[in-house]
Amino acid sequence: MYRIIFWSVTASLAGFLFGFDTVVISGAEKTIQSLWGLQDFYHGLALSAALWGTVLGSMLGFWPTDRFGRKKTLLSVGVLYLVSAIWSALANDPISFMIARWIGGVGVGISTVAAPLYISEISPPNNRGKLAGMFQFNIVFGILIAFLSNALIARWFAASQVELQDDVAWRWMLGVEAIPALIYSFFCFGLPESPRWLIARKGDREAGIAVLKQIVPDGSPGKVEALADEIEIGAQQTVASGSIWQGKLKVPLMLAFLIAFFNQLSGINAVLYFAPRIFEMTGLGEEAALLRSVGIGVTNLIFTFVGLALIDRLGRKTLIVIGSLGYIGSLGLCSLAFATENYSVVPPCIFAFIAAHAVGQGAVIWVFISEIFPNRYRAGGQAVGSFTHWFFAAALTLCFPTMVAVMPASAVFAIFCGMMILQLIWAIVFMPETKGVPLEEIERQLGVHE
């Protein structure tokens, strides 16, 4: 089991880079807008460049994941993060900056396909939620470190009074990502390939069984052979039908689309990307806003632990329902606070919103999507969910600066609240429970096999 935990932690470090890369821009976004004189739309475009790269990476991530294997794909993600971090820090114009951020976004998109998929394929059913949930834990840990790194770098440059600090601090904020990218890439060399990919996609049963023996070291030879047989049978039952876009996969496709859609229509990425700006809207100074953003990271991390502790006990559906209720309450109060100019209430509402996200959608989304597709289509299904997630994340980030410029903040948060009411209805009525169910059994429950 320790071996599986180590492999899962290594793969989930892609999530740390994902979280760090996604949020580190929050500390630099106002400086970048001022430095290059960007209007609201172009400012949104510059900030969403990484997310549009993520859209492409999530859309195409299934291809290298299936064609070259999970391990090689995870390694390539580290290289993309490394290139993006260095290039972003050295960019001297908006176009170059957007290209660099876009490259990192491609890495983020691919990681959201490959990492949860890999972890789910090496995990035993009774611990799959916790292990796959490590990806989400590392996302929020990366978010926390990004917020903290931004605050520390900003404070150091302010204290040292470095000349041209506005044109230097933000470069360090973005460039430090190269360090964890190198560490992650190094550890990826020690990963074994997924046994399900080896058996079902590469057709190398012997290599797949060798990895399965490491995953279940106490299993008898007969048990390992039976598991390999089940993987082969599952692949044979789906191989003949080809494309993922077919009628019998409509249920998992719709589930993946909707959980990803609702994830972003909560407004989570807008809050994370623009957290310092939102806090400044309540009257906080710039440095205080950056420090308050660290509180978001801490809250996210603490309640992610709660979500991961509960995901294999209460189940995926229950956590989504609990999270939805938390969303509705926190977003509704935040909208009311802005409408009544009771700004002191906004930070607690934002922290409550982050807590609700961490326990619900944050803990569940990547685990759930990685579970609901058959082995043959798992990479493609993960790509559908990831693409949906990142398309709406990019669109929301692109539009958010304009939204808050033309609409009162109370209306923006009211829209997010309304979407979460719809998510609650969806979760109660349509979302299945996958807690503790073997992957091949989930296929049968969702009617994938004819």
C-alpha positions as CSV (number, residue, x, y, z in Angstrom):
1,M,0.0,0.0,0.0
2,Y,2.9,2.4,0.7
3,R,4.1,1.9,-2.8
4,I,0.7,2.9,-4.2
5,I,0.6,5.9,-1.9
6,F,4.0,7.0,-3.2
7,W,3.0,6.6,-6.8
8,S,-0.3,8.4,-6.2
9,V,1.4,11.3,-4.5
10,T,4.0,11.6,-7.3
11,A,1.3,11.7,-10.0
12,S,-0.8,14.1,-7.9
13,L,2.1,16.6,-7.8
14,A,0.9,17.6,-11.2
15,G,-2.1,18.9,-9.3
16,F,0.3,21.0,-7.1
17,L,1.7,22.6,-10.3
18,F,-1.9,23.0,-11.6
19,G,-3.0,24.9,-8.5
20,F,0.2,27.0,-8.3
21,D,0.1,27.9,-12.0
22,T,-3.6,28.8,-11.9
23,V,-3.5,31.1,-9.0
24,V,0.0,32.6,-9.0
25,I,-1.2,35.1,-11.6
26,S,-3.5,36.7,-9.0
27,G,-0.6,38.5,-7.3
28,A,0.6,39.9,-10.6
29,E,-2.6,40.7,-12.5
30,K,-3.0,44.3,-11.4
31,T,0.7,45.1,-12.0
32,I,0.6,43.5,-15.5
33,Q,-2.5,45.5,-16.4
34,S,-0.9,48.8,-15.3
35,L,2.5,47.9,-16.8
36,W,1.2,47.3,-20.3
37,G,-1.9,49.6,-20.1
38,L,-4.4,46.8,-20.8
39,Q,-8.1,47.6,-21.1
40,D,-10.5,45.3,-19.3
41,F,-11.1,42.9,-22.2
42,Y,-7.4,42.6,-23.1
43,H,-6.6,42.2,-19.4
44,G,-9.1,39.4,-19.2
45,L,-7.6,37.9,-22.3
46,A,-4.1,38.0,-20.9
47,L,-5.2,36.4,-17.6
48,S,-7.3,33.7,-19.4
49,A,-4.5,32.8,-21.8
50,A,-3.4,29.9,-19.6
51,L,-7.0,28.8,-19.3
52,W,-7.5,28.7,-23.1
53,G,-4.3,26.6,-23.3
54,T,-5.9,24.4,-20.6
55,V,-9.0,24.0,-22.8
56,L,-6.8,22.7,-25.6
57,G,-4.8,20.5,-23.3
58,S,-7.9,19.0,-21.7
59,M,-9.5,18.4,-25.1
60,L,-6.4,16.7,-26.6
61,G,-4.9,15.2,-23.4
62,F,-6.6,11.8,-24.0
63,W,-4.5,11.3,-27.1
64,P,-1.0,11.2,-25.6
65,T,-2.4,9.5,-22.5
66,D,-3.8,6.7,-24.6
67,R,-1.1,6.7,-27.3
68,F,2.1,7.0,-25.3
69,G,0.9,5.9,-21.9
70,R,0.1,7.6,-18.6
71,K,3.7,7.8,-17.3
72,K,5.2,9.5,-20.4
73,T,2.3,12.0,-20.5
74,L,2.7,12.9,-16.9
75,L,6.4,13.6,-17.5
76,S,5.6,15.8,-20.5
77,V,3.4,17.9,-18.2
78,G,6.3,18.8,-16.0
79,V,8.3,19.9,-19.1
80,L,5.5,22.2,-20.2
81,Y,5.2,23.8,-16.7
82,L,8.9,24.4,-16.6
83,V,9.0,26.1,-20.0
84,S,6.0,28.2,-19.2
85,A,7.4,29.4,-15.8
86,I,10.7,30.6,-17.2
87,W,9.2,32.2,-20.3
88,S,6.4,34.0,-18.4
89,A,9.0,35.5,-16.0
90,L,11.0,36.8,-18.9
91,A,8.2,38.1,-21.1
92,N,8.5,41.7,-22.2
93,D,5.2,42.2,-24.0
94,P,1.6,41.0,-23.6
95,I,1.8,38.7,-26.6
96,S,4.9,36.9,-25.5
97,F,3.4,36.7,-22.0
98,M,0.2,35.2,-23.2
99,I,2.0,32.5,-25.3
100,A,4.1,31.5,-22.3
101,R,1.0,31.3,-20.1
102,W,-0.8,29.4,-22.8
103,I,1.9,26.7,-22.8
104,G,1.6,26.2,-19.1
105,G,-2.2,26.0,-19.6
106,V,-1.7,23.1,-22.0
107,G,0.2,21.3,-19.3
108,V,-2.6,22.0,-16.8
109,G,-5.2,20.6,-19.2
110,I,-3.3,17.4,-19.9
111,S,-2.6,16.9,-16.2
112,T,-6.4,17.0,-15.4
113,V,-6.8,14.1,-17.8
114,A,-3.7,12.0,-17.1
115,A,-3.1,12.3,-13.3
116,P,-6.6,11.5,-11.9
117,L,-6.9,8.7,-14.5
118,Y,-3.6,7.2,-13.6
119,I,-4.3,7.3,-9.9
120,S,-7.7,5.7,-10.3
121,E,-6.2,2.9,-12.4
122,I,-3.6,1.9,-9.8
123,S,-5.9,2.3,-6.7
124,P,-8.0,-0.4,-4.9
125,P,-11.7,0.4,-4.9
126,N,-12.0,1.0,-1.2
127,N,-9.3,3.6,-1.2
128,R,-9.7,5.0,-4.7
129,G,-11.5,8.2,-3.5
130,K,-8.8,9.1,-1.0
131,L,-5.9,8.4,-3.4
132,A,-7.5,10.1,-6.5
133,G,-8.4,12.9,-4.1
134,M,-4.7,13.6,-3.6
135,F,-4.8,15.3,-6.9
136,Q,-7.3,17.8,-5.5
137,F,-5.4,18.1,-2.3
138,N,-2.3,19.1,-4.2
139,I,-4.2,21.5,-6.3
140,V,-5.3,23.4,-3.2
141,F,-1.9,23.0,-1.6
142,G,-0.4,24.6,-4.8
143,I,-3.0,27.4,-4.5
144,L,-2.0,28.1,-0.9
145,I,1.7,28.1,-1.7
146,A,1.0,30.4,-4.7
147,F,-0.9,32.9,-2.5
148,L,1.8,32.7,0.2
149,S,4.6,33.0,-2.3
150,N,3.0,36.1,-3.9
151,A,2.6,37.8,-0.5
152,L,6.2,37.0,0.6
153,I,7.7,38.2,-2.6
154,A,5.6,41.4,-2.6
155,R,6.6,42.1,1.0
156,W,10.3,41.4,0.3
157,F,10.4,43.7,-2.7
158,A,8.5,46.4,-0.8
159,A,10.8,46.2,2.2
160,S,14.0,46.1,0.1
161,Q,12.8,49.0,-2.1
162,V,14.4,47.4,-5.2
163,E,14.5,49.8,-8.1
164,L,11.7,49.1,-10.7
165,Q,10.2,46.7,-8.2
166,D,6.8,46.7,-10.1
167,D,8.6,45.3,-13.1
168,V,10.5,42.7,-11.1
169,A,8.3,41.3,-8.3
170,W,5.7,39.8,-10.6
171,R,8.4,38.1,-12.6
172,W,9.7,36.3,-9.5
173,M,6.1,35.4,-8.6
174,L,5.7,33.6,-11.9
175,G,9.2,32.3,-12.3
176,V,9.5,30.4,-9.0
177,E,7.2,27.7,-10.4
178,A,10.2,26.3,-12.3
179,I,11.5,24.8,-9.0
180,P,8.5,22.5,-8.3
181,A,8.2,21.7,-12.0
182,L,11.8,20.3,-12.0
183,I,11.1,18.3,-8.8
184,Y,7.9,16.8,-10.2
185,S,9.5,15.9,-13.5
186,F,12.4,14.1,-11.7
187,F,9.9,12.0,-9.6
188,C,7.9,11.0,-12.7
189,F,10.8,8.8,-13.8
190,G,10.1,6.5,-10.9
191,L,6.5,5.8,-11.8
192,P,5.4,2.4,-13.2
193,E,3.0,2.4,-16.2
194,S,-0.7,1.9,-15.4
195,P,-1.5,-1.9,-15.6
196,R,-4.8,-1.1,-17.2
197,W,-3.1,0.8,-20.0
198,L,-0.5,-1.9,-20.4
199,I,-3.2,-4.6,-20.7
200,A,-6.1,-2.9,-22.4
201,R,-4.3,-0.4,-24.7
202,K,-0.8,-1.8,-25.3
203,G,-1.8,-5.4,-25.2
204,D,1.2,-6.3,-22.9
205,R,-0.5,-8.6,-20.4
206,E,2.9,-9.8,-18.9
207,A,4.0,-6.2,-18.1
208,G,0.5,-5.4,-16.8
209,I,0.5,-8.4,-14.4
210,A,4.0,-7.4,-13.2
211,V,2.6,-4.0,-12.1
212,L,-0.5,-5.6,-10.6
213,K,1.7,-7.8,-8.5
214,Q,3.2,-4.7,-7.0
215,I,-0.2,-3.1,-6.5
216,V,-1.6,-6.2,-4.7
217,P,1.5,-7.8,-3.3
218,D,-0.6,-10.0,-0.9
219,G,-2.8,-11.3,-3.7
220,S,-2.5,-14.8,-4.9
221,P,-1.3,-15.5,-8.5
222,G,-4.9,-16.6,-9.3
223,K,-6.3,-13.3,-8.0
224,V,-3.9,-11.2,-10.0
225,E,-4.7,-13.3,-13.2
226,A,-8.4,-12.9,-12.5
227,L,-8.0,-9.1,-12.3
228,A,-6.0,-9.1,-15.5
229,D,-8.8,-11.1,-17.1
230,E,-11.4,-8.7,-15.9
231,I,-9.4,-5.7,-17.4
232,E,-9.1,-7.6,-20.7
233,I,-12.8,-8.5,-20.8
234,G,-13.8,-4.9,-20.1
235,A,-11.6,-3.7,-22.9
236,Q,-13.0,-6.3,-25.3
237,Q,-16.6,-5.3,-24.5
238,T,-15.9,-1.7,-25.5
239,V,-13.2,-1.9,-28.2
240,A,-15.6,-2.7,-31.1
241,S,-17.7,0.4,-30.7
242,G,-14.9,2.9,-31.4
243,S,-15.7,6.6,-30.7
244,I,-16.7,7.9,-27.3
245,W,-19.6,9.9,-28.9
246,Q,-22.2,7.1,-28.9
247,G,-25.6,6.5,-27.4
248,K,-24.7,4.0,-24.7
249,L,-22.1,6.5,-23.2
250,K,-24.6,9.3,-23.0
251,V,-25.1,8.9,-19.3
252,P,-21.4,9.2,-18.3
253,L,-20.9,11.9,-20.9
254,M,-23.7,14.0,-19.5
255,L,-22.6,13.4,-15.9
256,A,-19.0,14.5,-16.8
257,F,-20.3,17.6,-18.6
258,L,-22.6,18.7,-15.9
259,I,-20.3,18.3,-12.9
260,A,-17.6,20.2,-14.7
261,F,-20.1,22.9,-15.9
262,F,-21.5,23.5,-12.4
263,N,-17.9,23.5,-10.9
264,Q,-17.0,26.6,-12.8
265,L,-20.4,28.3,-12.7
266,S,-20.0,28.5,-9.0
267,G,-17.5,31.3,-9.7
268,I,-14.6,29.5,-8.1
269,N,-12.0,30.4,-10.6
270,A,-13.1,34.1,-10.7
271,V,-12.7,34.3,-6.9
272,L,-9.3,32.6,-7.0
273,Y,-7.9,34.6,-9.9
274,F,-9.2,37.9,-8.6
275,A,-9.1,37.4,-4.8
276,P,-6.9,40.4,-4.1
277,R,-9.0,42.6,-6.3
278,I,-12.3,41.4,-4.6
279,F,-10.9,42.1,-1.2
280,E,-9.7,45.6,-2.3
281,M,-13.3,46.2,-3.4
282,T,-14.2,45.9,0.3
283,G,-11.8,48.6,1.3
284,L,-8.6,46.6,2.1
285,G,-5.2,47.9,1.0
286,E,-3.2,46.0,-1.6
287,E,-0.8,44.3,0.9
288,A,-3.7,43.4,3.3
289,A,-5.7,42.0,0.3
290,L,-2.7,39.7,-0.6
291,L,-2.4,38.5,3.0
292,R,-6.2,37.9,3.1
293,S,-5.8,35.8,-0.1
294,V,-3.4,33.6,1.9
295,G,-6.4,32.9,4.2
296,I,-8.3,31.6,1.1
297,G,-5.5,29.1,0.5
298,V,-5.4,28.0,4.1
299,T,-9.2,27.6,4.2
300,N,-9.1,25.6,1.0
301,L,-6.4,23.3,2.3
302,I,-8.1,22.6,5.6
303,F,-11.5,21.8,4.1
304,T,-10.0,19.7,1.4
305,F,-8.7,17.5,4.2
306,V,-12.2,17.3,5.4
307,G,-13.5,16.4,2.0
308,L,-10.9,13.7,1.4
309,A,-11.6,12.2,4.8
310,L,-15.3,12.0,4.0
311,I,-15.3,11.1,0.3
312,D,-15.1,7.3,0.9
313,R,-17.3,7.4,3.9
314,L,-20.2,9.7,3.0
315,G,-19.8,9.3,-0.8
316,R,-19.4,11.6,-3.8
317,K,-23.1,12.5,-4.1
318,T,-23.5,13.4,-0.5
319,L,-20.5,15.7,-0.6
320,I,-21.8,17.5,-3.7
321,V,-25.2,18.1,-1.9
322,I,-23.4,19.4,1.2
323,G,-21.2,21.6,-0.9
324,S,-24.2,22.9,-2.9
325,L,-25.9,24.1,0.3
326,G,-22.7,25.8,1.4
327,Y,-22.4,27.5,-2.0
328,I,-25.9,28.8,-1.9
329,G,-25.6,30.2,1.6
330,S,-22.2,31.8,1.2
331,L,-22.8,33.3,-2.3
332,G,-26.3,34.5,-1.3
333,L,-24.9,36.3,1.7
334,C,-22.0,37.7,-0.3
335,S,-24.4,39.1,-2.8
336,L,-26.5,40.7,0.0
337,A,-23.4,42.1,1.6
338,F,-22.3,43.9,-1.6
339,A,-25.9,45.1,-2.2
340,T,-26.2,46.6,1.3
341,E,-22.5,47.8,1.4
342,N,-21.9,45.7,4.5
343,Y,-18.4,45.0,3.3
344,S,-17.1,43.5,6.6
345,V,-19.2,40.4,5.9
346,V,-17.7,39.8,2.5
347,P,-14.4,38.1,3.7
348,P,-16.2,35.5,5.9
349,C,-18.6,34.8,3.1
350,I,-15.7,34.2,0.7
351,F,-14.0,31.9,3.2
352,A,-17.3,30.0,3.6
353,F,-17.6,29.8,-0.1
354,I,-14.1,28.3,-0.4
355,A,-14.8,25.8,2.4
356,A,-18.0,24.7,0.6
357,H,-16.1,24.2,-2.7
358,A,-13.3,22.3,-1.0
359,V,-15.7,19.8,0.7
360,G,-17.9,19.4,-2.3
361,Q,-16.9,20.0,-5.9
362,G,-13.2,20.3,-5.1
363,A,-13.0,16.9,-3.5
364,V,-15.3,15.1,-5.9
365,I,-15.0,16.4,-9.5
366,W,-11.7,14.7,-10.6
367,V,-12.5,11.5,-8.7
368,F,-16.0,11.2,-10.0
369,I,-15.1,11.8,-13.7
370,S,-12.2,9.3,-13.5
371,E,-14.7,6.7,-12.3
372,I,-17.7,6.8,-14.5
373,F,-16.2,5.8,-17.9
374,P,-15.2,2.3,-19.0
375,N,-11.5,1.5,-19.2
376,R,-11.3,1.9,-23.0
377,Y,-12.9,5.3,-22.9
378,R,-11.6,6.6,-19.6
379,A,-9.0,8.9,-21.1
380,G,-11.5,10.3,-23.6
381,G,-14.1,10.7,-20.9
382,Q,-11.7,12.5,-18.6
383,A,-10.9,14.8,-21.5
384,V,-14.6,15.6,-22.0
385,G,-15.0,16.6,-18.3
386,S,-11.7,18.5,-18.3
387,F,-12.5,20.3,-21.5
388,T,-15.9,21.4,-20.1
389,H,-14.3,22.5,-16.9
390,W,-11.6,24.6,-18.5
391,F,-13.7,26.0,-21.3
392,F,-16.1,27.6,-18.8
393,A,-13.1,28.6,-16.5
394,A,-11.5,30.4,-19.4
395,A,-14.7,32.1,-20.5
396,L,-15.5,33.2,-17.0
397,T,-12.0,34.6,-16.4
398,L,-12.1,36.4,-19.7
399,C,-15.4,38.0,-18.9
400,F,-15.1,38.6,-15.2
401,P,-13.2,42.0,-15.4
402,T,-15.9,43.3,-17.8
403,M,-18.7,41.8,-15.6
404,V,-17.6,43.7,-12.5
405,A,-17.1,46.8,-14.5
406,V,-20.6,46.9,-16.0
407,M,-22.6,45.1,-13.2
408,P,-22.8,45.5,-9.5
409,A,-20.8,42.9,-7.5
410,S,-24.1,41.8,-5.8
411,A,-25.6,40.8,-9.2
412,V,-22.5,38.8,-10.2
413,F,-22.6,36.8,-6.9
414,A,-26.3,36.4,-7.2
415,I,-25.8,34.7,-10.7
416,F,-23.3,32.3,-9.2
417,C,-25.8,31.5,-6.3
418,G,-28.6,30.8,-8.8
419,M,-26.4,28.3,-10.7
420,M,-25.6,26.5,-7.4
421,I,-29.3,26.1,-6.8
422,L,-29.5,24.2,-10.1
423,Q,-26.5,22.1,-9.1
424,L,-28.3,21.0,-5.9
425,I,-31.3,19.9,-7.9
426,W,-29.1,18.0,-10.3
427,A,-27.1,16.3,-7.6
428,I,-30.3,15.1,-5.7
429,V,-32.2,13.9,-8.8
430,F,-29.6,12.6,-11.3
431,M,-26.1,12.1,-9.7
432,P,-25.3,8.4,-9.0
433,E,-23.1,7.2,-6.1
434,T,-19.8,5.6,-7.0
435,K,-18.4,5.2,-3.5
436,G,-16.6,1.8,-3.1
437,V,-17.8,0.4,-6.4
438,P,-15.2,-1.3,-8.7
439,L,-14.7,0.5,-11.9
440,E,-16.0,-2.3,-14.1
441,E,-19.2,-2.5,-11.9
442,I,-19.8,1.2,-12.4
443,E,-19.8,0.6,-16.1
444,R,-22.7,-1.9,-15.7
445,Q,-24.6,0.4,-13.3
446,L,-24.5,3.3,-15.8
447,G,-25.7,1.0,-18.7
448,V,-22.5,1.2,-20.7
449,H,-22.6,-2.5,-21.7
450,E,-25.3,-3.5,-24.0
